[in-house]
Amino acid sequence: MFELHAEVCKTFSHAKRLQIIEALGNNELTVSAIVERLGVPKANVSQHLAALRQRKVVVTRRVGLNVYYRIANPKIIKACNLMRQVLVEQLQAGHHLAKGLKAK
């Protein structure tokens, strides 16, 4: 189980993938919509979406020529949000620590 966990976590180890996950949130977006939101080349977005789809982080739905992407499981969004909260707390604690050291 830990090996699988580590493999899935590798999927989340790229900042652009995390941005894609955040952009999708509770939305369903096409590649073009994601490109527009992130300002990243279409080829890069497509590569990241392929990695996310391979790990079943996102799923697709085709409507005519458009392919819509969405998060496969809402718990993925919760996990990413929780990790960001932890990071914010750590940054704030570090900021307070740095301020305390400067005051001495």
TIMI-2910 file (N, C-alpha, C, CB; in pm, 1 decimal, decimal comma, always signed):
<rs>
+----------+----------+----------+----------+----------+----------+----------+----------+----------+----------+----------+----------+------+
!      n_x !      n_y !      n_z !     ca_x !     ca_y !     ca_z !      c_x !      c_y !      c_z !     cb_x !     cb_y !     cb_z ! resn !
+----------+----------+----------+----------+----------+----------+----------+----------+----------+----------+----------+----------+------+
!    +82,5 !   -119,3 !     +0,0 !     +0,0 !     +0,0 !     +0,0 !    +87,0 !   +125,7 !     +0,0 !    -93,9 !     -0,2 !   +120,9 !  Met !
!   +197,2 !   +125,7 !    +75,9 !   +282,8 !   +243,1 !    +80,6 !   +350,8 !   +270,1 !    -53,6 !   +387,3 !   +226,3 !   +188,8 !  Phe !
!   +383,1 !   +164,4 !   -126,3 !   +442,0 !   +182,2 !   -259,4 !   +342,6 !   +250,8 !   -352,8 !   +485,6 !    +46,2 !   -318,4 !  Glu !
!   +217,2 !   +206,2 !   -350,0 !   +113,2 !   +269,4 !   -431,4 !    +92,7 !   +415,1 !   -390,0 !    -19,2 !   +191,6 !   -419,3 !  Leu !
!    +91,5 !   +438,8 !   -260,6 !    +75,3 !   +573,7 !   -207,8 !   +186,7 !   +663,7 !   -260,9 !    +75,3 !   +572,3 !    -52,9 !  His !
!   +309,5 !   +614,3 !   -255,5 !   +424,6 !   +691,5 !   -303,4 !   +412,4 !   +721,0 !   -452,7 !   +555,5 !   +616,0 !   -275,2 !  Ala !
!   +366,8 !   +625,2 !   -530,0 !   +350,0 !   +644,2 !   -674,3 !   +244,4 !   +749,7 !   -703,9 !   +312,2 !   +512,2 !   -741,6 !  Glu !
!   +133,5 !   +745,0 !   -632,4 !    +28,4 !   +845,0 !   -652,8 !    +79,9 !   +982,5 !   -613,2 !    -98,6 !   +809,3 !   -571,4 !  Val !
!   +154,8 !   +990,0 !   -504,6 !   +208,1 !  +1119,5 !   -459,7 !   +302,9 !  +1180,0 !   -562,9 !   +280,9 !  +1103,5 !   -325,6 !  Cys !
!   +372,6 !  +1098,2 !   -638,9 !   +459,6 !  +1149,5 !   -744,6 !   +378,8 !  +1227,3 !   -847,5 !   +535,6 !  +1034,6 !   -812,7 !  Lys !
!   +255,7 !  +1187,2 !   -867,4 !   +167,7 !  +1256,8 !   -961,4 !   +145,1 !  +1400,4 !   -917,2 !    +33,4 !  +1183,6 !   -974,3 !  Thr !
!   +145,7 !  +1424,0 !   -786,9 !   +121,3 !  +1556,7 !   -730,8 !   +250,3 !  +1635,7 !   -709,1 !    +46,9 !  +1544,1 !   -599,7 !  Phe !
!   +361,1 !  +1587,0 !   -763,8 !   +490,0 !  +1650,2 !   -736,3 !   +527,1 !  +1758,7 !   -837,0 !   +597,6 !  +1545,7 !   -734,0 !  Ser !
!   +434,8 !  +1799,2 !   -922,4 !   +461,5 !  +1905,7 !  -1018,5 !   +364,0 !  +2020,7 !   -995,0 !   +450,4 !  +1853,1 !  -1164,3 !  His !
!   +417,7 !  +2140,2 !   -983,2 !   +335,0 !  +2257,5 !   -951,1 !   +224,2 !  +2280,0 !  -1054,3 !   +422,6 !  +2382,5 !   -941,9 !  Ala !
!   +252,2 !  +2258,4 !  -1181,8 !   +149,1 !  +2280,2 !  -1284,7 !    +33,8 !  +2180,7 !  -1269,5 !   +210,5 !  +2268,1 !  -1425,9 !  Lys !
!    +65,6 !  +2058,9 !  -1231,3 !    -41,4 !  +1960,9 !  -1208,8 !   -129,7 !  +2004,4 !  -1093,0 !    +17,3 !  +1821,1 !  -1181,0 !  Arg !
!    -67,4 !  +2057,2 !   -989,3 !   -145,2 !  +2106,4 !   -875,1 !   -232,1 !  +2225,3 !   -916,7 !    -51,3 !  +2146,7 !   -758,8 !  Leu !
!   -179,2 !  +2309,8 !  -1004,2 !   -258,5 !  +2421,6 !  -1054,5 !   -376,9 !  +2372,0 !  -1137,9 !   -170,7 !  +2515,8 !  -1138,2 !  Gln !
!   -354,5 !  +2268,6 !  -1216,5 !   -463,3 !  +2210,1 !  -1296,2 !   -569,9 !  +2153,5 !  -1203,9 !   -409,7 !  +2099,4 !  -1390,9 !  Ile !
!   -527,0 !  +2082,5 !  -1100,9 !   -622,1 !  +2025,1 !  -1004,7 !   -703,7 !  +2136,2 !   -939,7 !   -548,0 !  +1942,1 !   -896,4 !  Ile !
!   -637,5 !  +2244,7 !   -901,2 !   -708,7 !  +2356,2 !   -839,3 !   -805,7 !  +2420,6 !   -938,6 !   -609,0 !  +2461,0 !   -786,7 !  Glu !
!   -761,6 !  +2436,9 !  -1063,1 !   -848,8 !  +2497,6 !  -1164,7 !   -973,4 !  +2412,1 !  -1187,6 !   -772,3 !  +2516,3 !  -1297,6 !  Ala !
!   -954,2 !  +2281,8 !  -1186,5 !  -1069,3 !  +2193,3 !  -1206,7 !  -1161,9 !  +2198,2 !  -1086,1 !  -1022,9 !  +2048,7 !  -1232,4 !  Leu !
!  -1104,0 !  +2192,2 !   -965,7 !  -1186,0 !  +2199,2 !   -844,8 !  -1315,3 !  +2122,9 !   -860,4 !  -1215,7 !  +2343,2 !   -809,3 !  Gly !
!  -1426,4 !  +2191,1 !   -852,4 !  -1557,4 !  +2129,1 !   -875,1 !  -1607,8 !  +2157,2 !  -1015,8 !  -1659,1 !  +2179,3 !   -772,2 !  Asn !
!  -1516,4 !  +2199,9 !  -1103,7 !  -1552,1 !  +2233,4 !  -1240,7 !  -1519,7 !  +2120,3 !  -1336,3 !  -1480,9 !  +2359,5 !  -1284,1 !  Asn !
!  -1576,4 !  +2131,8 !  -1452,8 !  -1545,2 !  +2042,0 !  -1563,7 !  -1497,8 !  +2133,7 !  -1675,7 !  -1671,1 !  +1951,6 !  -1607,6 !  Glu !
!  -1372,3 !  +2117,7 !  -1719,1 !  -1312,4 !  +2209,8 !  -1815,5 !  -1249,6 !  +2137,0 !  -1932,4 !  -1208,9 !  +2295,9 !  -1747,9 !  Leu !
!  -1245,3 !  +2205,4 !  -2045,6 !  -1173,3 !  +2153,9 !  -2161,8 !  -1026,2 !  +2192,3 !  -2148,6 !  -1233,8 !  +2209,0 !  -2295,1 !  Thr !
!   -943,6 !  +2133,9 !  -2232,3 !   -801,6 !  +2168,7 !  -2233,1 !   -786,1 !  +2317,8 !  -2262,2 !   -724,1 !  +2083,9 !  -2338,2 !  Val !
!   -862,2 !  +2368,0 !  -2358,7 !   -853,5 !  +2509,9 !  -2395,0 !   -887,3 !  +2600,0 !  -2276,7 !   -947,2 !  +2540,6 !  -2512,3 !  Ser !
!   -987,7 !  +2563,6 !  -2199,6 !  -1025,4 !  +2643,6 !  -2082,5 !   -914,4 !  +2640,6 !  -1977,5 !  -1157,9 !  +2591,7 !  -2021,5 !  Ala !
!   -851,8 !  +2526,6 !  -1960,0 !   -741,1 !  +2515,7 !  -1864,2 !   -622,5 !  +2599,4 !  -1911,0 !   -698,7 !  +2367,7 !  -1846,0 !  Ile !
!   -591,9 !  +2591,5 !  -2040,8 !   -482,9 !  +2671,4 !  -2098,8 !   -508,2 !  +2819,3 !  -2073,4 !   -469,2 !  +2644,3 !  -2251,2 !  Val !
!   -631,0 !  +2863,0 !  -2096,0 !   -666,1 !  +3003,7 !  -2076,9 !   -651,4 !  +3045,5 !  -1930,1 !   -809,7 !  +3029,3 !  -2124,7 !  Glu !
!   -695,2 !  +2960,5 !  -1838,5 !   -686,9 !  +2993,8 !  -1695,7 !   -544,3 !  +2999,6 !  -1644,8 !   -764,3 !  +2893,6 !  -1614,7 !  Arg !
!   -460,6 !  +2906,0 !  -1693,2 !   -324,7 !  +2896,8 !  -1639,4 !   -220,7 !  +2971,7 !  -1721,4 !   -284,6 !  +2753,7 !  -1629,5 !  Leu !
!   -252,8 !  +3002,4 !  -1846,2 !   -155,5 !  +3069,3 !  -1931,9 !    -36,2 !  +2981,2 !  -1964,0 !   -108,2 !  +3196,3 !  -1866,8 !  Gly !
!    -62,0 !  +2852,5 !  -1978,5 !    +42,6 !  +2753,5 !  -2005,9 !    +17,7 !  +2698,7 !  -2146,7 !    +42,8 !  +2637,0 !  -1897,6 !  Val !
!   +123,8 !  +2668,4 !  -2222,6 !   +102,8 !  +2613,4 !  -2356,5 !    +15,9 !  +2486,6 !  -2355,2 !   +237,2 !  +2582,6 !  -2421,0 !  Pro !
!    -64,1 !  +2471,7 !  -2459,1 !   -157,1 !  +2359,3 !  -2470,0 !    -85,7 !  +2224,8 !  -2460,4 !   -233,8 !  +2367,5 !  -2601,0 !  Lys !
!    +31,7 !  +2214,6 !  -2523,7 !   +106,4 !  +2088,0 !  -2520,9 !   +142,3 !  +2049,3 !  -2377,9 !   +234,4 !  +2098,7 !  -2606,1 !  Ala !
!   +182,2 !  +2147,6 !  -2296,5 !   +217,5 !  +2118,7 !  -2157,0 !    +95,6 !  +2073,9 !  -2077,7 !   +280,5 !  +2241,9 !  -2090,9 !  Asn !
!    -16,2 !  +2145,5 !  -2095,5 !   -139,0 !  +2109,0 !  -2024,8 !   -179,9 !  +1967,3 !  -2063,3 !   -253,2 !  +2209,3 !  -2056,6 !  Val !
!   -172,4 !  +1935,3 !  -2190,9 !   -210,2 !  +1801,3 !  -2237,3 !   -123,1 !  +1692,9 !  -2175,4 !   -201,1 !  +1793,7 !  -2388,9 !  Ser !
!     +7,7 !  +1719,7 !  -2164,3 !    +98,9 !  +1622,5 !  -2102,0 !    +63,6 !  +1600,4 !  -1955,1 !   +244,9 !  +1670,0 !  -2114,4 !  Gln !
!    +37,3 !  +1708,3 !  -1884,4 !     +3,8 !  +1696,6 !  -1742,4 !   -131,1 !  +1626,3 !  -1724,1 !     +0,8 !  +1836,1 !  -1676,2 !  His !
!   -226,5 !  +1658,4 !  -1808,9 !   -356,9 !  +1591,3 !  -1800,2 !   -343,7 !  +1441,6 !  -1828,2 !   -456,7 !  +1654,8 !  -1899,0 !  Leu !
!   -256,2 !  +1405,8 !  -1920,4 !   -233,8 !  +1263,4 !  -1949,6 !   -179,7 !  +1191,4 !  -1826,2 !   -135,8 !  +1246,8 !  -2068,4 !  Ala !
!    -85,5 !  +1254,9 !  -1756,0 !    -30,9 !  +1195,4 !  -1633,9 !   -138,9 !  +1184,2 !  -1526,7 !    +87,7 !  +1278,6 !  -1581,4 !  Ala !
!   -220,5 !  +1288,1 !  -1513,2 !   -328,5 !  +1284,9 !  -1413,6 !   -434,1 !  +1181,2 !  -1449,3 !   -393,6 !  +1422,9 !  -1401,1 !  Leu !
!   -461,5 !  +1167,4 !  -1576,5 !   -559,8 !  +1067,3 !  -1620,8 !   -507,0 !   +925,8 !  -1600,8 !   -596,0 !  +1089,1 !  -1768,7 !  Arg !
!   -378,6 !   +906,9 !  -1627,1 !   -317,1 !   +774,2 !  -1608,9 !   -327,6 !   +727,7 !  -1464,5 !   -169,8 !   +776,9 !  -1651,9 !  Gln !
!   -314,9 !   +820,0 !  -1370,5 !   -324,1 !   +788,2 !  -1228,4 !   -466,8 !   +797,4 !  -1175,1 !   -234,7 !   +880,3 !  -1149,6 !  Arg !
!   -561,3 !   +819,4 !  -1266,6 !   -704,4 !   +826,4 !  -1232,3 !   -736,7 !   +941,6 !  -1137,4 !   -749,1 !   +695,5 !  -1169,3 !  Lys !
!   -658,3 !  +1049,7 !  -1148,1 !   -685,8 !  +1171,0 !  -1071,1 !   -796,5 !  +1249,7 !  -1141,6 !   -556,4 !  +1258,3 !  -1054,7 !  Val !
!   -793,2 !  +1247,5 !  -1274,9 !   -898,5 !  +1311,4 !  -1353,6 !   -964,9 !  +1207,3 !  -1443,4 !   -841,3 !  +1428,5 !  -1438,4 !  Val !
!  -1087,9 !  +1236,6 !  -1479,6 !  -1161,6 !  +1153,4 !  -1576,2 !  -1212,0 !  +1246,7 !  -1685,6 !  -1281,8 !  +1074,3 !  -1507,5 !  Val !
!  -1248,1 !  +1187,5 !  -1798,5 !  -1289,3 !  +1266,8 !  -1913,3 !  -1430,2 !  +1232,4 !  -1957,4 !  -1193,2 !  +1246,6 !  -2028,1 !  Thr !
!  -1486,4 !  +1328,2 !  -2031,9 !  -1617,2 !  +1309,6 !  -2094,0 !  -1610,8 !  +1381,7 !  -2227,3 !  -1735,5 !  +1363,9 !  -2003,0 !  Arg !
!  -1645,4 !  +1311,1 !  -2333,0 !  -1639,6 !  +1369,6 !  -2466,6 !  -1778,1 !  +1416,9 !  -2508,3 !  -1584,0 !  +1268,0 !  -2568,7 !  Arg !
!  -1781,9 !  +1540,5 !  -2560,7 !  -1903,8 !  +1597,2 !  -2618,1 !  -1865,0 !  +1653,7 !  -2753,8 !  -1968,0 !  +1708,3 !  -2524,3 !  Val !
!  -1902,0 !  +1583,9 !  -2859,4 !  -1861,1 !  +1626,3 !  -2993,9 !  -1710,6 !  +1623,9 !  -3004,6 !  -1914,8 !  +1767,2 !  -3026,7 !  Gly !
!  -1651,9 !  +1737,6 !  -3040,4 !  -1506,5 !  +1746,2 !  -3052,8 !  -1437,8 !  +1782,5 !  -2921,6 !  -1470,3 !  +1847,7 !  -3158,0 !  Leu !
!  -1514,8 !  +1821,9 !  -2822,5 !  -1457,8 !  +1865,3 !  -2694,1 !  -1445,0 !  +1750,4 !  -2595,4 !  -1543,3 !  +1975,2 !  -2633,2 !  Asn !
!  -1333,0 !  +1751,8 !  -2525,1 !  -1311,4 !  +1657,3 !  -2415,8 !  -1309,5 !  +1739,3 !  -2286,6 !  -1176,7 !  +1574,5 !  -2434,8 !  Val !
!  -1397,5 !  +1702,1 !  -2195,0 !  -1408,1 !  +1771,7 !  -2066,6 !  -1337,7 !  +1689,4 !  -1959,3 !  -1557,3 !  +1796,3 !  -2028,2 !  Tyr !
!  -1259,1 !  +1758,2 !  -1877,1 !  -1186,7 !  +1694,9 !  -1767,4 !  -1249,0 !  +1737,5 !  -1635,8 !  -1036,1 !  +1731,3 !  -1771,3 !  Tyr !
!  -1251,0 !  +1644,0 !  -1540,9 !  -1295,1 !  +1674,8 !  -1405,7 !  -1218,1 !  +1585,9 !  -1309,5 !  -1449,3 !  +1655,0 !  -1390,0 !  Arg !
!  -1217,5 !  +1626,0 !  -1184,1 !  -1150,4 !  +1547,9 !  -1079,9 !  -1230,6 !  +1420,5 !  -1056,9 !  -1135,9 !  +1630,1 !   -946,9 !  Ile !
!  -1161,2 !  +1308,1 !  -1051,0 !  -1226,6 !  +1177,8 !  -1039,5 !  -1293,8 !  +1156,3 !   -904,9 !  -1126,7 !  +1068,5 !  -1062,8 !  Ala !
!  -1233,0 !  +1210,4 !   -799,7 !  -1285,2 !  +1188,4 !   -665,1 !  -1270,8 !  +1318,3 !   -585,4 !  -1210,5 !  +1070,2 !   -594,0 !  Asn !
!  -1378,7 !  +1369,5 !   -529,1 !  -1370,8 !  +1497,0 !   -455,5 !  -1273,3 !  +1494,5 !   -337,1 !  -1508,1 !  +1534,4 !   -405,1 !  Pro !
!  -1237,6 !  +1378,0 !   -289,5 !  -1141,4 !  +1368,8 !   -179,3 !  -1003,4 !  +1417,7 !   -223,0 !  -1132,4 !  +1224,0 !   -128,0 !  Lys !
!   -975,7 !  +1412,7 !   -353,0 !   -848,1 !  +1462,4 !   -404,8 !   -838,3 !  +1612,3 !   -379,1 !   -833,6 !  +1431,6 !   -556,9 !  Ile !
!   -946,0 !  +1684,5 !   -403,2 !   -949,2 !  +1828,6 !   -377,6 !   -931,5 !  +1855,3 !   -228,8 !  -1081,6 !  +1890,5 !   -428,1 !  Ile !
!   -999,1 !  +1777,8 !   -145,9 !   -987,6 !  +1794,9 !     -0,7 !   -843,9 !  +1772,4 !    +44,9 !  -1082,3 !  +1698,2 !    +72,9 !  Lys !
!   -779,3 !  +1668,7 !     -8,9 !   -641,7 !  +1637,2 !    +29,5 !   -547,0 !  +1749,6 !    -11,4 !   -597,2 !  +1504,5 !    -34,1 !  Ala !
!   -563,9 !  +1802,1 !   -132,4 !   -478,2 !  +1912,3 !   -178,8 !   -500,6 !  +2037,2 !    -95,3 !   -504,7 !  +1943,1 !   -326,9 !  Cys !
!   -625,4 !  +2067,7 !    -64,8 !   -655,8 !  +2184,7 !    +18,8 !   -596,5 !  +2170,0 !   +158,0 !   -807,3 !  +2205,6 !    +28,8 !  Asn !
!   -605,4 !  +2050,7 !   +214,1 !   -549,9 !  +2025,1 !   +347,3 !   -398,4 !  +2043,6 !   +346,9 !   -586,0 !  +1882,8 !   +394,5 !  Leu !
!   -332,2 !  +1994,3 !   +243,7 !   -186,8 !  +2008,3 !   +235,6 !   -147,5 !  +2155,0 !   +222,8 !   -131,4 !  +1927,9 !   +116,9 !  Met !
!   -223,6 !  +2232,8 !   +144,2 !   -196,2 !  +2376,0 !   +132,7 !   -215,1 !  +2445,9 !   +267,4 !   -287,5 !  +2439,9 !    +26,3 !  Arg !
!   -315,5 !  +2406,7 !   +343,9 !   -337,6 !  +2465,2 !   +475,9 !   -218,8 !  +2438,4 !   +567,4 !   -466,2 !  +2409,7 !   +538,6 !  Gln !
!   -166,8 !  +2315,7 !   +563,0 !    -49,5 !  +2280,7 !   +642,9 !    +68,9 !  +2368,2 !   +601,5 !    -14,6 !  +2130,0 !   +626,7 !  Val !
!    +88,2 !  +2385,4 !   +470,2 !   +199,9 !  +2466,9 !   +421,6 !   +185,6 !  +2612,8 !   +464,5 !   +209,4 !  +2458,2 !   +268,9 !  Leu !
!    +64,9 !  +2666,6 !   +458,6 !    +41,1 !  +2804,7 !   +502,8 !    +75,3 !  +2817,8 !   +651,1 !   -106,8 !  +2846,8 !   +477,1 !  Val !
!    +31,2 !  +2720,7 !   +730,7 !    +61,4 !  +2724,4 !   +874,1 !   +211,6 !  +2719,1 !   +898,0 !     -7,6 !  +2608,0 !   +946,7 !  Glu !
!   +280,8 !  +2635,9 !   +823,0 !   +425,9 !  +2626,1 !   +838,8 !   +494,0 !  +2756,2 !   +799,2 !   +481,2 !  +2510,4 !   +755,1 !  Gln !
!   +447,6 !  +2816,4 !   +689,7 !   +504,8 !  +2943,3 !   +646,1 !   +479,3 !  +3052,9 !   +748,5 !   +447,5 !  +2983,8 !   +510,6 !  Leu !
!   +359,1 !  +3055,2 !   +802,9 !   +326,8 !  +3155,5 !   +905,1 !   +410,9 !  +3133,8 !  +1029,5 !   +177,3 !  +3150,7 !   +940,9 !  Gln !
!   +428,3 !  +3010,0 !  +1070,5 !   +510,4 !  +2980,3 !  +1188,1 !   +654,8 !  +3021,8 !  +1163,0 !   +503,1 !  +2830,1 !  +1223,8 !  Ala !
!   +705,2 !  +2996,6 !  +1043,3 !   +840,8 !  +3037,9 !  +1008,0 !   +854,5 !  +3187,5 !  +1005,7 !   +880,0 !  +2981,4 !   +874,2 !  Gly !
!   +752,4 !  +3256,4 !   +957,4 !   +752,3 !  +3402,9 !   +953,8 !   +755,5 !  +3458,7 !  +1095,5 !   +628,4 !  +3456,0 !   +877,8 !  His !
!   +673,4 !  +3401,4 !  +1182,8 !   +670,7 !  +3446,1 !  +1322,2 !   +804,1 !  +3417,2 !  +1390,1 !   +556,0 !  +3377,7 !  +1398,9 !  His !
!   +862,6 !  +3303,0 !  +1360,3 !   +992,5 !  +3268,0 !  +1416,8 !  +1097,9 !  +3367,0 !  +1369,1 !  +1032,2 !  +3123,9 !  +1378,2 !  Leu !
!  +1096,2 !  +3399,0 !  +1238,4 !  +1194,3 !  +3492,4 !  +1183,9 !  +1177,9 !  +3631,6 !  +1246,1 !  +1180,8 !  +3500,6 !  +1030,7 !  Ala !
!  +1053,3 !  +3673,9 !  +1266,0 !  +1027,5 !  +3803,7 !  +1329,7 !  +1080,7 !  +3804,4 !  +1472,8 !   +876,1 !  +3836,0 !  +1328,8 !  Lys !
!  +1062,2 !  +3692,5 !  +1544,1 !  +1108,6 !  +3681,8 !  +1682,1 !  +1261,0 !  +3688,3 !  +1690,1 !  +1058,3 !  +3551,7 !  +1745,0 !  Gly !
!  +1327,3 !  +3626,2 !  +1593,6 !  +1473,6 !  +3629,3 !  +1592,0 !  +1527,1 !  +3768,3 !  +1561,5 !  +1527,0 !  +3530,5 !  +1490,0 !  Leu !
!  +1459,3 !  +3840,0 !  +1472,7 !  +1500,3 !  +3976,1 !  +1437,7 !  +1484,3 !  +4070,4 !  +1556,8 !  +1418,6 !  +4027,7 !  +1318,3 !  Lys !
!  +1382,6 !  +4046,8 !  +1639,1 !  +1355,5 !  +4135,2 !  +1753,1 !  +1460,9 !  +4122,0 !  +1861,2 !  +1218,7 !  +4105,5 !  +1811,7 !  Ala !
!  +1530,2 !  +4009,1 !  +1864,6 !  +1630,1 !  +3986,3 !  +1970,4 !  +1754,6 !  +4061,3 !  +1946,2 !  +1662,5 !  +3841,9 !  +1983,2 !  Lys !
+----------+----------+----------+----------+----------+----------+----------+----------+----------+----------+----------+----------+------+
</rs>
